[in-house]
Amino acid sequence: MRELASGVFMLRGWPPNAINVYVLGDVLIDAATRQGEKRIMRQVGARTLSAHALTHAHPDHQGSSHAICERLGIPLWCGQGDVPAMETPGGISNSQAPGWLNRLQQRFWTGPPHPVARALVEGDEVAGFTVLACPGHSPGQVAYWREADRVLILGDVLNNMNLLTGIPGLHEPPAVFTPDPARNRASARRLGELRPRLTCFGHGPPLRDPGKLADFTTRLPE
């Protein structure tokens, strides 16, 4: 694991930055696909974790959630709007746009359902971070914001890489994965206004340029 800020760690993965997992204090944030269990457990093995929280319940973020919660005996938390997707067999199909690509992800990446112990809402606290409701990419997507040092973990509200080429750069999440792109853009503009010093993405390397994020989000169409 690599420490990005005080108490904020980014796990290693391959390809680098492709599907990111974080630890905030003693809380694991996201869990990659269901093939990610071994690499996550290998890196957090000696660390005491109290909970596992999601940015959103898509297959590349919740895939190993059930396995890790069971192995470590920790509760699962996610945004209130994504609770049905996480708890219901086949529920993830209702949190993604329809199409063959999403059906393929759901078949090969999705982890088993798991009970949600805490439904996160705007203003909740997780490991010293404030929960911000950021729907659009999924109904219950949330971001985690620590104002003291202006650190933001935003899930897939934006990507900091081209998902096809892997080349770094800011992008909206593809519409094929996003049920409500207009609402997601509104969430992105809200986060850009925070001008975080460090932004951590679900896909792509961390960004330490508040102006770049703000400029990108202000240019998004309504």
VMD Tcl script that draws the C-alpha trace (Angstrom):
set ca {
  {0.00 0.00 0.00}
  {1.07 3.56 -0.71}
  {0.23 6.40 1.67}
  {-1.18 9.37 -0.26}
  {-2.09 11.57 2.73}
  {-2.30 11.13 6.48}
  {-4.14 7.85 7.04}
  {-5.10 7.52 3.35}
  {-3.64 4.48 1.60}
  {-4.00 3.25 -1.98}
  {-3.61 -0.48 -2.62}
  {-1.46 -1.77 -5.45}
  {-3.17 -3.33 -8.45}
  {-2.48 -4.49 -11.99}
  {-2.68 -2.73 -14.34}
  {-1.73 0.17 -12.04}
  {-4.60 2.54 -11.23}
  {-7.10 0.49 -13.25}
  {-9.46 -0.53 -10.42}
  {-8.55 1.29 -7.24}
  {-9.08 0.28 -3.61}
  {-8.28 2.49 -0.61}
  {-7.95 2.33 3.14}
  {-9.03 5.39 5.15}
  {-7.84 4.93 8.70}
  {-9.37 1.56 9.60}
  {-12.02 1.46 6.85}
  {-11.58 -0.32 3.52}
  {-13.06 1.68 0.63}
  {-14.27 -0.41 -2.33}
  {-13.29 -3.98 -3.13}
  {-12.63 -4.25 -6.89}
  {-14.05 -7.28 -8.75}
  {-14.63 -10.68 -7.21}
  {-11.20 -11.66 -8.57}
  {-9.61 -8.97 -6.35}
  {-9.99 -10.74 -3.00}
  {-6.47 -12.19 -2.84}
  {-4.64 -8.98 -3.69}
  {-6.74 -7.00 -1.23}
  {-6.32 -9.49 1.60}
  {-2.60 -9.77 0.95}
  {-2.17 -6.01 1.39}
  {-4.49 -5.45 4.35}
  {-3.73 -8.74 6.09}
  {-1.87 -7.35 9.10}
  {-4.03 -4.22 9.42}
  {-7.01 -4.10 11.75}
  {-10.08 -2.93 9.86}
  {-13.36 -1.96 11.53}
  {-15.58 -1.66 8.44}
  {-15.79 -1.83 4.67}
  {-17.50 1.02 2.80}
  {-18.32 1.43 -0.88}
  {-18.37 4.45 -3.13}
  {-21.03 2.61 -5.14}
  {-22.29 -0.92 -5.74}
  {-21.06 -1.66 -9.27}
  {-19.32 -4.98 -10.06}
  {-15.81 -3.48 -10.18}
  {-16.23 -1.93 -6.72}
  {-18.26 -4.51 -4.76}
  {-16.95 -7.72 -6.31}
  {-14.98 -8.89 -3.25}
  {-17.09 -7.12 -0.64}
  {-18.94 -10.21 0.60}
  {-15.78 -12.33 0.79}
  {-13.77 -9.70 2.64}
  {-16.53 -8.85 5.11}
  {-16.96 -12.55 5.85}
  {-13.23 -13.22 6.25}
  {-12.56 -10.21 8.45}
  {-15.89 -10.18 10.29}
  {-16.52 -6.52 9.51}
  {-19.74 -4.70 8.54}
  {-20.53 -3.37 5.08}
  {-21.62 0.23 4.51}
  {-22.83 1.83 1.29}
  {-24.92 4.74 0.05}
  {-28.59 4.44 0.86}
  {-29.61 4.38 -2.80}
  {-27.36 1.41 -3.52}
  {-28.56 -0.81 -0.67}
  {-30.96 -2.79 -2.92}
  {-28.17 -3.41 -5.44}
  {-25.88 -4.73 -2.72}
  {-28.38 -6.85 -0.83}
  {-30.53 -8.34 -3.60}
  {-29.49 -11.13 -5.99}
  {-29.37 -9.52 -9.42}
  {-29.99 -6.09 -7.89}
  {-26.91 -4.56 -9.48}
  {-28.63 -4.69 -12.86}
  {-30.97 -1.97 -11.57}
  {-28.08 0.36 -10.66}
  {-26.43 0.23 -14.11}
  {-27.51 1.29 -17.56}
  {-28.83 -1.61 -19.67}
  {-26.63 -3.24 -22.31}
  {-24.49 -6.25 -23.12}
  {-21.28 -4.78 -21.64}
  {-22.87 -4.33 -18.24}
  {-24.39 -7.80 -18.41}
  {-20.88 -9.16 -19.10}
  {-19.46 -7.33 -16.07}
  {-22.32 -8.52 -13.92}
  {-21.68 -12.10 -14.93}
  {-17.92 -12.21 -14.36}
  {-17.15 -9.46 -11.80}
  {-20.13 -9.18 -9.47}
  {-19.77 -10.55 -5.97}
  {-22.54 -12.19 -3.95}
  {-25.12 -10.04 -2.17}
  {-24.25 -8.99 1.36}
  {-26.33 -7.31 4.08}
  {-25.66 -3.60 4.50}
  {-25.13 -2.74 8.15}
  {-25.18 1.01 7.63}
  {-26.87 2.95 4.82}
  {-24.77 6.08 4.29}
  {-26.41 9.46 3.73}
  {-25.21 13.01 3.22}
  {-23.27 14.29 6.22}
  {-22.40 10.94 7.77}
  {-18.85 10.46 9.06}
  {-16.57 7.63 7.92}
  {-13.00 7.46 9.26}
  {-12.82 11.23 9.68}
  {-14.33 11.90 6.23}
  {-17.73 13.42 5.52}
  {-20.07 11.49 3.23}
  {-21.30 13.45 0.21}
  {-24.22 12.10 -1.82}
  {-23.16 12.03 -5.48}
  {-25.82 10.15 -7.47}
  {-25.85 9.69 -11.23}
  {-23.33 6.96 -11.98}
  {-25.37 4.86 -9.57}
  {-28.41 5.83 -7.49}
  {-26.49 5.71 -4.21}
  {-22.95 6.70 -5.14}
  {-21.16 8.63 -2.40}
  {-17.86 10.49 -2.11}
  {-15.71 10.92 1.00}
  {-14.40 14.40 1.83}
  {-11.93 15.50 4.52}
  {-11.97 19.27 4.66}
  {-9.03 19.57 7.08}
  {-6.51 18.74 4.36}
  {-8.91 18.83 1.38}
  {-8.73 15.14 0.44}
  {-11.52 13.68 -1.73}
  {-12.31 10.07 -2.66}
  {-14.93 10.33 -5.41}
  {-15.45 6.82 -6.78}
  {-16.61 6.99 -10.39}
  {-18.14 10.46 -10.45}
  {-15.14 11.08 -12.75}
  {-12.34 8.90 -14.07}
  {-8.72 10.03 -14.26}
  {-7.84 7.71 -17.13}
  {-9.14 6.60 -20.48}
  {-10.72 3.23 -19.70}
  {-9.74 1.81 -23.10}
  {-6.14 3.02 -23.39}
  {-5.17 3.54 -19.75}
  {-3.80 7.00 -20.58}
  {-4.22 9.39 -17.61}
  {-6.62 12.29 -17.97}
  {-9.98 13.46 -16.68}
  {-13.09 11.92 -18.23}
  {-16.73 11.48 -17.41}
  {-17.59 7.84 -16.74}
  {-18.89 6.30 -19.99}
  {-22.62 6.68 -20.49}
  {-22.90 2.92 -20.98}
  {-22.06 2.51 -17.28}
  {-24.01 5.55 -16.04}
  {-27.82 5.44 -15.75}
  {-28.17 9.24 -15.30}
  {-25.26 11.18 -16.92}
  {-26.85 14.61 -16.36}
  {-27.24 13.97 -12.64}
  {-23.68 12.64 -12.49}
  {-22.40 15.87 -14.10}
  {-24.19 17.85 -11.40}
  {-22.42 15.71 -8.78}
  {-19.09 16.31 -10.54}
  {-19.59 20.08 -10.63}
  {-20.35 20.06 -6.92}
  {-17.12 18.19 -6.16}
  {-15.05 20.43 -8.44}
  {-16.19 23.45 -6.44}
  {-14.54 21.94 -3.35}
  {-11.11 22.35 -5.05}
  {-9.56 19.32 -3.31}
  {-5.78 19.25 -2.97}
  {-5.83 15.48 -3.48}
  {-8.49 13.65 -5.49}
  {-8.62 9.85 -5.51}
  {-10.57 8.07 -8.24}
  {-12.04 4.64 -8.75}
  {-10.12 4.49 -12.03}
  {-6.94 6.45 -12.70}
  {-4.07 7.91 -10.70}
  {-4.52 10.43 -7.89}
  {-4.71 14.09 -8.89}
  {-3.03 16.90 -6.96}
  {-4.28 19.85 -9.01}
  {-7.39 21.60 -7.63}
  {-7.56 23.94 -10.62}
  {-7.54 21.13 -13.17}
  {-10.47 19.38 -11.54}
  {-12.43 22.63 -11.16}
  {-11.80 23.68 -14.77}
  {-12.87 20.29 -16.10}
  {-16.10 20.20 -14.13}
  {-17.12 23.77 -15.02}
  {-16.88 22.85 -18.73}
  {-19.23 19.87 -18.40}
  {-22.53 20.33 -20.27}
  {-25.70 20.83 -18.29}
}
mol new
graphics top color blue
foreach p $ca { graphics top sphere $p radius 0.5 }
foreach p [lrange $ca 0 end-1] q [lrange $ca 1 end] { graphics top cylinder $p $q radius 0.2 }
display resetview
